[in-house]
Amino acid sequence: MLGYLELASIKKIRGWAFKKNSSEHVSLSIFLDDKLTDIIIADKPRKDVVDAGIHKSENCGFDYVFKEDITKYNMLKVVFSSTGEILREGIIPIFNILNKNNSLVPNINYFFIHIPKTAGTSFRLEMIKYHGEDKVFPNTQDLINNKEFYHTEEELITVLPNERNSIEIISGHYGFDIKQKYFINSKTIVFLRDPIKRAVSNLKHLQRFSTQFKGKKLLEIAKYGNICNPEIYNRQTAMLWDGNNINDKFNLEKAKNNLKNIEFIGITENYKKSIALANKTFNWQIKQKFFANKSKRILNLQVNTKLIDFLTIHNQLDIELYKYAIELFNKDCNNKNI
């Protein structure tokens, strides 16, 4: 199957699609978010497609006018009805369609998924030092202006269009779903960490800095009453969710597939080698001068068997995902002679 969504406006879409080595017309399903809006047939004349040598039959085009207001939705998706395969450029945030340049902000080259407690702050500082404050959002001053918090999704899409036009890198506690929604053409960067170590570090952070959990033991914070605290429940898998269906937020296979297609995967436990890999992947020259938020190695009696057992039970997906990330990381390092 081949297809291309070449135009998308708030009124209509246009493009072409066909089945290889066949004159049979294909059907396309149009989705607005998860709602199937319509099914159409790609059978309109497209002489230009034939002239370009793409297909032998010219009756492979589609030109569809929406039957409702699409601006109340977040995402447009056009797929082959028989396979569910997405057409080239066939998934577009509605926000992008509303902008003439079909992009949230020009020149967003990289999207850094900063999973908490994976050395993400260190890497963000590395990028700021190498690329310059103006290239990274949020930079140091941006965070100060926002009381040291990353912007929410709603704030992000409101603030960015009015920010400096030199931004090339978005960094934050944003999941893969945000990348797919607004920055689909950006190269993706992510670090993963041993799930138990990451969870323990996250709990210690909450214990030290959250007024809600101040004075509570780590296991109490982890249990969060009668449920597992979402901060430490398969957090890495959740952040690699693609955002199309809330039921897939903890879908390991989808998280693995998204991870496989990410341009750069770093491993916190192998930070120095990860920097070398990032340099090779993106032709950077980061010198690894930072390691932020590094806590002192103090014996914590609260990190006991009960806590480790609880975290292990509630991070089975992350444990499998981490193993897969290491495989991908090692393979990438070998391919790039690192």
C-alpha positions in Angstrom: 0.0 0.0 0.0 1.2 3.5 -0.8 -0.5 6.8 0.0 0.1 10.4 0.6 -2.0 13.0 2.4 -0.7 16.1 0.5 -3.2 18.7 1.7 -5.1 19.2 4.9 -7.2 22.2 5.8 -10.1 22.8 8.2 -12.4 22.2 5.3 -11.0 19.3 3.3 -8.2 16.8 2.7 -6.6 15.7 -0.6 -4.1 13.1 -1.7 -3.7 9.8 -3.4 -3.5 6.1 -2.4 -3.3 2.7 -4.1 -2.3 -0.9 -3.7 1.0 -1.9 -5.4 0.7 -3.9 -8.6 -3.1 -3.6 -8.6 -5.7 -1.4 -10.3 -8.1 -2.1 -7.5 -9.2 1.0 -5.7 -8.5 1.2 -2.0 -10.7 2.5 0.8 -9.4 5.0 3.4 -10.7 5.5 6.9 -10.8 9.1 8.3 -10.4 9.5 12.1 -10.8 12.6 14.2 -9.1 11.6 17.5 -10.4 8.0 18.0 -13.7 8.7 16.2 -14.2 7.1 12.7 -15.6 10.0 10.8 -16.0 8.5 7.3 -14.7 5.8 4.8 -13.9 7.0 1.3 -12.6 5.4 -1.9 -9.4 6.7 -3.6 -10.7 6.6 -7.2 -10.4 10.1 -8.5 -8.2 10.9 -11.6 -4.6 11.9 -10.7 -2.7 12.1 -14.0 0.2 13.8 -12.2 0.8 10.6 -10.1 1.0 8.6 -13.3 3.3 11.2 -15.0 5.6 11.1 -12.0 5.9 7.3 -12.4 4.4 6.6 -9.0 1.4 4.5 -10.2 0.2 3.1 -13.6 -3.4 4.0 -13.1 -4.5 7.6 -12.6 -7.7 6.8 -10.7 -6.1 6.8 -7.3 -6.9 10.2 -5.9 -9.1 11.4 -3.1 -10.6 14.8 -2.4 -12.8 14.8 0.7 -14.7 17.7 2.4 -15.3 17.3 6.1 -18.9 17.0 7.2 -18.3 18.6 10.6 -16.2 21.2 12.4 -12.8 19.5 12.9 -11.4 22.3 15.2 -13.1 20.7 18.2 -10.8 17.7 17.9 -7.1 17.3 18.5 -5.9 14.9 15.8 -6.7 14.0 12.2 -5.6 10.6 11.0 -6.1 8.9 7.5 -5.4 5.2 7.3 -5.9 2.3 4.8 -9.1 0.7 5.9 -8.0 -2.9 5.3 -4.7 -2.7 7.2 -4.9 0.4 9.5 -1.6 1.6 8.0 -1.2 5.4 8.2 -0.7 7.3 4.9 2.5 9.3 4.5 1.8 12.6 6.4 -1.5 11.0 7.3 -1.5 11.9 11.0 -1.7 15.6 11.7 -2.5 17.6 14.9 -5.5 19.9 14.2 -3.4 22.7 15.9 -0.9 22.4 13.0 -3.7 22.6 10.4 -4.8 25.8 12.0 -1.3 27.3 11.5 -0.5 28.2 7.9 3.1 26.9 8.1 1.7 23.5 9.3 4.0 23.6 12.3 3.7 24.7 15.9 7.0 26.6 15.9 9.5 26.7 13.0 12.8 24.8 13.4 11.9 22.5 16.2 14.5 19.9 15.4 14.6 17.9 18.6 12.0 16.8 21.2 13.5 15.5 24.5 11.3 13.3 26.5 12.6 14.0 30.0 11.5 11.0 32.1 12.0 12.1 35.8 15.1 10.9 37.6 16.9 9.6 34.5 19.6 12.2 34.4 17.4 14.4 32.2 18.3 17.6 33.9 22.0 16.9 33.3 21.3 16.3 29.6 19.2 19.4 29.3 22.0 21.4 30.8 24.4 19.7 28.4 22.2 20.8 25.4 21.9 24.4 26.7 25.6 24.7 27.2 26.4 23.3 23.7 23.5 24.8 21.6 22.9 28.0 23.6 20.1 29.2 25.9 18.0 30.6 23.0 17.9 27.2 21.2 16.4 25.2 24.1 12.9 25.6 25.5 12.5 25.9 28.4 16.0 27.3 29.1 17.2 28.4 32.5 15.4 31.8 32.5 12.2 30.1 31.1 12.1 27.8 34.1 12.8 30.6 36.5 9.9 32.6 35.0 7.6 29.5 35.4 8.6 28.9 39.1 11.0 26.0 38.1 8.1 24.0 36.6 7.9 22.7 33.1 4.9 24.1 31.2 1.8 22.0 30.9 0.6 20.9 27.5 -1.9 23.7 27.4 0.7 26.3 28.4 3.2 24.9 26.0 1.1 25.4 22.9 0.0 28.8 24.1 3.5 30.1 25.0 5.6 28.7 22.2 4.1 30.6 19.2 4.9 33.9 21.0 8.4 32.8 22.2 11.7 33.4 20.4 11.9 32.0 16.9 15.3 30.5 17.4 14.1 27.5 19.4 15.3 24.1 18.1 14.9 21.8 21.1 11.9 21.2 23.3 12.6 19.6 26.6 10.3 18.6 29.4 8.3 15.9 31.3 6.3 15.4 28.1 5.4 12.0 26.8 5.7 10.6 23.4 2.0 11.5 22.9 2.8 15.2 23.1 5.5 14.7 20.5 3.1 12.9 18.1 0.5 15.5 18.7 2.5 18.7 18.0 6.1 17.9 17.0 5.7 14.9 14.7 8.6 15.8 12.4 11.1 16.4 15.3 13.8 13.9 16.2 13.1 12.3 19.5 15.5 11.9 22.4 15.0 9.9 25.6 16.9 8.4 28.5 15.8 5.3 30.4 17.0 4.1 33.7 16.8 0.9 35.8 13.2 1.0 36.9 13.7 0.2 40.6 16.6 2.7 40.9 14.5 5.3 39.1 11.5 4.7 41.3 13.6 4.9 44.5 15.1 8.2 43.4 11.7 9.5 42.5 10.4 8.6 45.9 13.3 10.3 47.7 12.7 13.4 45.6 9.0 13.5 46.7 10.0 12.9 50.3 12.5 15.8 50.3 10.6 18.4 48.2 6.8 17.6 48.2 4.9 19.1 51.1 2.3 16.4 50.6 4.8 13.7 51.4 7.1 15.4 53.8 7.9 13.2 56.8 6.4 10.1 55.3 8.3 6.9 54.7 9.2 5.9 51.2 6.9 2.9 51.2 4.0 5.1 52.4 4.7 7.5 49.5 4.9 4.5 47.1 1.6 3.1 48.2 -0.1 6.4 48.1 -3.0 5.2 50.3 -4.4 2.0 48.7 -3.0 2.5 45.2 0.4 2.7 43.7 1.7 6.3 43.3 1.6 7.1 39.6 5.0 8.7 39.9 6.5 5.3 40.3 4.0 3.0 38.5 5.6 1.9 35.2 6.4 5.6 34.6 8.7 5.0 31.6 6.2 2.9 29.7 3.5 5.4 30.4 5.6 8.3 29.0 6.3 6.3 25.8 2.5 5.9 25.2 1.6 7.3 21.8 -1.5 9.1 23.0 -4.1 7.7 20.5 -6.0 5.7 23.0 -6.0 6.1 26.8 -6.4 2.3 27.2 -2.9 1.9 25.6 -1.1 4.1 28.2 0.4 0.9 29.7 0.7 -1.1 26.5 4.2 -2.5 26.5 4.3 -3.5 22.9 3.2 -0.1 21.7 5.8 1.5 24.0 8.5 -0.8 22.6 7.5 0.0 19.1 7.6 3.8 19.8 11.0 3.3 21.5 12.3 1.4 18.5 11.5 4.3 16.2 13.1 7.0 18.4 16.2 8.5 17.0 18.2 8.5 20.2 18.0 6.3 23.3 20.3 7.0 26.2 20.9 4.8 29.3 21.3 6.6 32.6 23.6 3.9 34.0 25.8 4.4 31.0 25.7 8.2 30.8 29.2 8.8 29.4 28.7 6.3 26.6 25.2 7.8 26.0 26.8 11.3 25.4 29.2 9.8 23.0 26.3 8.1 21.1 24.3 11.4 21.0 27.3 13.2 19.6 27.7 10.5 16.9 24.0 10.4 16.1 23.4 14.1 15.8 27.0 15.2 14.9 27.2 17.2 18.1 30.3 17.8 20.3 28.9 17.8 23.8 31.7 17.4 26.3 29.8 16.0 29.3 30.4 18.7 31.9 27.3 18.3 33.9 25.7 15.8 36.2 22.9 17.6 38.0 20.8 16.5 40.9 23.3 13.9 41.9 22.3 12.9 45.5 24.9 11.9 48.1 25.2 8.1 48.6 23.7 7.9 52.1 22.5 4.7 53.5 18.7 4.8 53.6 17.2 2.2 55.9 13.8 2.8 54.2 15.1 1.2 51.0 14.4 -2.3 52.3 13.1 -5.6 50.9 9.4 -4.6 51.4 9.9 -1.4 49.3 11.9 -3.2 46.6 9.3 -6.0 46.3 6.5 -3.4 46.0 8.4 -1.5 43.3 9.2 -4.7 41.4 5.6 -5.8 41.4 4.4 -2.4 40.1 7.1 -1.9 37.5 7.0 -5.2 35.5 6.3 -3.3 32.3 9.2 -0.9 32.9 11.5 -3.7 33.7 10.8 -5.4 30.3 11.0 -2.0 28.5 14.3 -1.2 30.1 15.8 -4.6 29.0 14.6 -3.8 25.4 16.1 -0.2 25.6 19.5 -1.7 26.6 19.3 -4.0 23.6 18.6 -1.1 21.3 21.2 1.1 22.9 23.9 -1.6 22.6 23.0 -2.3 19.0 23.2 1.4 18.2 26.6 1.8 19.9 27.9 -1.2 18.0 26.7 0.1 14.7 28.3 3.5 15.4 31.6 1.9 16.7 31.2 3.4 20.3 
